[in-house]
Amino acid sequence: MDEETVIRAIVDACLDPKNFLVQFHSLNIFDIQQYHKLVHNLTAYKDILSDRDSINRQVAGCLFAILEEFENHLASHTEYYPAQQQKQQIEDAHAELSEIVNALLWV
């Protein structure tokens, strides 16, 4: 994928009401397929940036929003998970995204 396509996919995952972050934030829906698509796009973007020292500012904003949403979600919804498996899945996703975001922001 080219850089603009990856950027658009990441921003859409964060801002489009039908995509991952808005669904997770507003409807408490953790869509595993959308999550994997987001991870794929973030990893592709990390590969694109391997020889640069700057990041698209919209993507940077999305990265902070993603981490903040996961942290807030886990802090405030811990008691409400009907199954431990769902909580573990979200904790694992947070850990994975944290690694990717750190690699992108602190290159």
C-alpha positions as CSV (number, residue, x, y, z in Angstrom):
1,M,0.0,0.0,0.0
2,D,1.1,3.5,-0.6
3,E,1.5,6.0,2.2
4,E,-1.6,8.1,1.5
5,T,-3.8,4.9,1.4
6,V,-2.4,3.8,4.8
7,I,-2.8,7.2,6.4
8,R,-6.4,7.4,5.2
9,A,-7.2,3.9,6.5
10,I,-5.7,4.8,10.0
11,V,-7.6,8.1,10.2
12,D,-10.8,6.4,9.0
13,A,-10.4,3.7,11.7
14,C,-10.3,6.5,14.3
15,L,-12.9,8.9,13.0
16,D,-15.4,7.1,10.9
17,P,-18.5,6.1,12.9
18,K,-18.6,2.7,11.3
19,N,-15.0,1.9,12.1
20,F,-13.0,0.7,15.0
21,L,-12.4,3.5,17.5
22,V,-15.8,5.2,17.3
23,Q,-17.5,1.8,17.7
24,F,-15.3,0.9,20.6
25,H,-15.7,4.3,22.3
26,S,-19.4,4.9,21.7
27,L,-21.0,1.5,21.6
28,N,-18.5,-0.6,23.6
29,I,-18.0,-2.9,20.6
30,F,-14.6,-4.4,20.3
31,D,-14.7,-5.6,16.7
32,I,-11.8,-8.0,16.3
33,Q,-11.8,-7.8,12.5
34,Q,-11.6,-4.0,12.6
35,Y,-8.9,-4.2,15.3
36,H,-6.8,-6.5,13.1
37,K,-7.2,-4.2,10.1
38,L,-6.1,-1.3,12.3
39,V,-3.0,-3.2,13.5
40,H,-2.2,-4.2,9.9
41,N,-2.4,-0.6,8.8
42,L,-0.3,0.7,11.7
43,T,2.3,-1.9,11.0
44,A,2.3,-1.0,7.3
45,Y,2.7,2.7,8.3
46,K,5.6,1.8,10.6
47,D,7.3,0.0,7.7
48,I,6.8,3.1,5.4
49,L,8.4,5.3,8.1
50,S,11.4,3.1,8.7
51,D,13.7,5.6,7.0
52,R,12.1,8.9,8.2
53,D,12.0,10.8,11.4
54,S,8.5,12.4,11.1
55,I,5.0,11.2,11.2
56,N,1.7,12.5,9.7
57,R,0.0,14.7,12.3
58,Q,-3.4,13.2,11.8
59,V,-2.0,9.8,12.4
60,A,-0.2,11.1,15.5
61,G,-3.4,12.4,16.8
62,C,-5.1,9.1,16.1
63,L,-2.3,7.2,17.9
64,F,-2.8,9.2,21.1
65,A,-6.6,8.8,20.8
66,I,-6.3,5.0,20.4
67,L,-4.1,4.6,23.5
68,E,-6.2,7.0,25.6
69,E,-9.4,5.2,24.6
70,F,-8.0,1.8,25.6
71,E,-6.7,3.1,28.9
72,N,-9.9,4.9,29.7
73,H,-12.0,1.9,28.6
74,L,-10.0,-0.6,30.7
75,A,-10.0,1.7,33.8
76,S,-13.7,2.4,33.7
77,H,-15.2,-0.8,32.4
78,T,-13.2,-3.4,34.3
79,E,-16.2,-4.4,36.4
80,Y,-18.6,-4.7,33.5
81,Y,-17.1,-7.4,31.4
82,P,-19.4,-10.3,31.2
83,A,-16.5,-12.7,30.5
84,Q,-12.9,-12.6,31.5
85,Q,-12.0,-13.6,28.0
86,Q,-13.3,-10.3,26.6
87,K,-11.4,-8.3,29.2
88,Q,-8.2,-10.3,28.4
89,Q,-8.7,-9.7,24.7
90,I,-8.9,-6.0,25.2
91,E,-5.9,-5.9,27.6
92,D,-3.9,-7.9,25.0
93,A,-4.9,-5.5,22.2
94,H,-3.9,-2.5,24.4
95,A,-0.5,-4.1,25.0
96,E,0.0,-4.8,21.3
97,L,-1.1,-1.3,20.2
98,S,1.1,0.3,22.8
99,E,4.1,-1.4,21.3
100,I,3.2,-0.3,17.8
101,V,2.4,3.3,18.9
102,N,5.7,3.5,20.8
103,A,7.6,2.3,17.7
104,L,5.9,4.9,15.5
105,L,6.2,7.8,17.9
106,W,9.6,7.3,19.3
107,V,11.6,6.2,16.2
